[in-house]
Amino acid sequence: MEYAWYLKKLPGGEWEDIRYRYGRGDTVRVISGTFEGLWGTVDSVVCQKSYDYPDEVSPGYHIALEDGKWVTLRWDQVV
C-alpha cells in the first residue's frame, strides 16, 4: 500500500481514514468556502463531490446548516 498521511493502521490490521473527525450529531463551524462562518450539524460522513469543489471527489460531511440549508462540505472545511 502506498503511504498516505491520513491513514492510520488499527491494531486489527485495518486502516482508518483520520480525515473524518466528526460523526452524526456533532456541531461544526464552516471555516472556508461559500458557507464560511456558519454553524451546522453533521448528518452523515460521505466521500463525494462537495458544494465548493464540484469536480473533485473527497471525504466530507452532509451538514444541516443553522440557516436551514443542507450542504456537502469537504473534511477540511469544518472544525
Buried (B, 14 or more C-beta within 10 A) or exposed (E): EEEEEEEEEEEEEEEEEEBBEBEEEBEBBBEBBEBEEBBBBBBEBBEEBBBBBEEEEBBBBBBEBBEEEEBBBBBEBBE
